[in-house]
Amino acid sequence: MSTTYQVTDGVAVITLANPPVNGLGQSTRAGVVDGIQKANADAGVQAVVIIGGGKVFCGGADIKEFGSPKAFAEPNLHVTIEVLEQSAKPVIAAIHGVVMGGGLELALGCHYRVAVSGAQIALPEVNIGLVPGAGGTQRLPRVLGVDMALQMITTGVSVPSDKLAKAPGQKLLDKVVVGDLLQAALAFAQDVAAVRPLPSVRNLSVTAPVDPEAFNKARADLAKTRKNLQAPQRCVDCVEAATKLDLDAGIAFEREVFDKLVTSEQAQALRHAFFAERAASKIPDVPDSTVTRPINKVAVIGAGTMGGGITMCFLNAGIPVTMLEMKQEAIDRGVAIIRKNYEAQVAKGKLTQDKYEQRMSLLTMTLSYDDITQADMVIEAVFEDLGVKSQVFAKLDAVMKPGAILASNTSTLDVDKIAEVTSRPGDVVGLHFFSPANVMRLLEVVRSKHTAKDVMATVMQVAKKIKKVAVVSGVCDGFIGNRMFEQYVRQGFFLVEEGATVQQVDKAAEAFGFAMGPFRVGDLAGNDIGFAIRKRRYVEKPDVMYSKVGDAICELGRFGQKVGKGWYDYEVGKREPVPSAEVQGCIDKVRAAKGLTARTISDEEIVNRLVLSMVNEGAMILQEGIASKASDLDMVYLTGYGFPVYRGGPMLYADMMGLTKVMALMKTFQQNPNDDGKFWEPAPLLAKLAAEGKTFC
């Protein structure tokens, strides 16, 4: 059993022992039940304390059993909680570290709860497309009130024990302690050993909100903030049920909702994202035991938008940064932007003044390479040109201390070639941050053919410290994200050539769930960037067919929001896109020159061509070994490109559509006279998986 049992001064201590987060697997649940029964049968035991071994109380379900029959094996969590409630002797949950999901539901079944200061408390099931499944939506409103319970359950956010203890009328925590939790829990247990009747959350009532429209307002707010997601809405239904039903009927309602959600495509997609994020940090040939290099000081070359954002990532993590620029004006501009970003956070109450000043104290600016020589890692964030970056790396090779990691923030360039201008190519790695770097979670870690294994292990560790989702990519043009995105944009251009409007393509993509359609993204990022890449493509890949609509737009100087016009027009000081007659006229001319007649295109065709173009390119990336697993491609798109999380990423989406259907659709796209058909030839890996009835993920 994944528990231990020990009696100390008349108090039985059941310790959850299922590392790393004491997940409530079948063995752990059985151990809790066995311990409670043993304590009740022992006349020398007056009370029971349940505590977590290691750093946490309980992180909820055992992810090793996720989705397997074992997760529901007896005693299930409902039965386990009933055993706690029915114990003739008081049961005290001693909470430290984190208590989440089923762990919190377990604690709510105890008679008392003692928490250490700073413990994090949450019901995060909504983030994997579910409602809490063991009474959480019914018991939490009974101890915290509807408003706070609804906020926690619909968002999944964790709340510190100290904050919850101060909530008016709260009955969740009986005591918050500082210091030795076990000793405090043992003392508390002895104090309440003789108290009868035993308190129970079951016996508490739920007061309905004063505002009769409170639940409808919550649903309306969630429809905006958690757009298209089913689980948050069903969480509201469950909490509302708690105000109308007794506990057992409410739990039955919650269970019915849970059972419907757990088999839904959204829950499947969100669970996939949950596991994919954890799997991304695993590199097949780099063992977890690999010794990493110490990263205590970082240097950043370039104080522009990207360099400043990268710098903030490290300052936020408490790591000192030296920023290098060539001119004082550039330094002053860079520091001003960083200050402005932090001051905005202070103004919104997201950052204290003390923390702002502490972070800025970690920043040093310089105009000399001599001042960065002792940095443990240096990240270059200069102009995206191989010649410029090569000059920087040659200089870094000459001045940096032995063992320093030399990283490039390139988004498309050949990291092998960058590494080869140095005498230490094993120390070179690509770290492709996404803009704004201090906000976006994705970090593409580009592994060149030279990069040492300990460098890979180190940067993956650093990524976690600066709160990034790191995904490893091999070297190719555009790596994972931009290589797939190029095909998405390419299809968007073809679609407007063939008869769709810019607005229709964007709206279809956004209705599917993308944060923005391809043309709005282009206007935001700058259409000139794609224009420059395409001009390079025309030389490097003369046999690949491209639409000329994007070039025609750029030749009119329509580079996007930064110049007030792109695929859309923009009013001064506003970002709302306005349809452009000039753009439509330009598209009409390109279409006519190509001899095409505009046709009606369905939103379904638009979405299928946009998404499946990425899937086919993704299959090529996997086949070439650029990525080690399909879930890595999905993580890139979920965390860096606005792909709807409730669809799980392009590769899982293809799996759920069915690879046979994907193949059939691609065959129809091959017949399109506006494309050479070569791209829609299914990647060999895709064809193989479809033929064998297998999936990417």
Secondary structure, 3 states (H helix, E strand, C coil): CCEEEEEECCEEEEEECCCCCCCCCHHHHHHHHHHHHHHHHCCCCCEEEEEECCCCCECCCCHHHCCCHHHHCCCCHHHHHHHHHCCCCCEEEEECCEEECHHHHHHHCCCEEEEECCCEEECHHHHHCCCCCCCHHHHHHHHHCHHHHHHHHHHCCCEEHHHHHCCCCCCCCCEEECCCHHHHHHHHHHHHCCCCCCCCHHHCCCCCCCCCCHHHHHHHHHHHHCCCCHHHHHHHHHHHHHCCCCHHHHHHHHHHHHHHHHCCHHHHHHHHHHHHHHHHCCECCECCCCCCCCCCCEEEECCCHHHHHHHHHHHHCCCCEEEECCCHHHHHHHHHHHHHHHHHHHHCCCCCHHHHHHHHHCEEEECCHHHCCCCCEEEECCCCCHHHHHHHHHHHHHHCCCCCEEEECCCCCCHHHHHCCCCCHHHEEEEEECCCCCCCCEEEEECCCCCCHHHHHHHHHHHHHCCCEEEEECCCCCCCHHHHHHHHHHHHHHHHHHCCCHHHHHHHHHHHCCCCCHHHHHHHHCHHHHHHHHHHHHHHCCCCCCCCHHHHHHHCCCCEHHHCECCEECCCCCCCCEECHHHHHHHHHHHHHCCCCCCCCCHHHHHHHHHHHHHHHHHHHHHCCCCCCHHHHHHHHHHHCCCCHHHCCHHHHHHHHCHHHHHHHHHHHHCCCCCCCCCCCCCHHHHHHHHCCCCCC
